């Protein structure tokens, strides 16, 4: 079951690469804005994410985009997205691709 959850997490991460931050232009994953992806029994996905700044005008848009994107992944029945600012995002969190 753990292998299945890990595979599903990888699929979710790949799907989230399609969402681009409108301010910086990189994917949320590559920018380091996705802090955690958890998959629970019953196809429940819990995503913890942030934005580049606390007052980001695209916060609601990005959170909704993540929820829609993850909900479209086969095997996911429910998606919960939590927006946090702890720790605060810094450019050092960007992933080199």
KASUL-V333352 format. One line per field, one symbol per residue. psi: psi as a letter, one per 20 degrees, with the letter a starting at -180 (. if undefined). burial: I if it has 9 or more other C-alpha atoms within 8 Angstrom, else O. A space follows every 10 residues. Layout:
psi->???
burial->???
//
This chain:
psi->hhhggghhgh gggghiiipp phghirqhgh ikiohqpqpr qjkppoppra rhqhkpijgg ggghgggggh hippiphqpp pppqjoqqqq hiiqpp.
burial->OOOOIOOIIO IIIOIIIOII IOOOOOIIII IIIIIOIOII OOIIIIIIII IOOOOOOOIO OIIOIIIOII IOIOOIIOII IOIOIOOOIO OOIIOOO
//
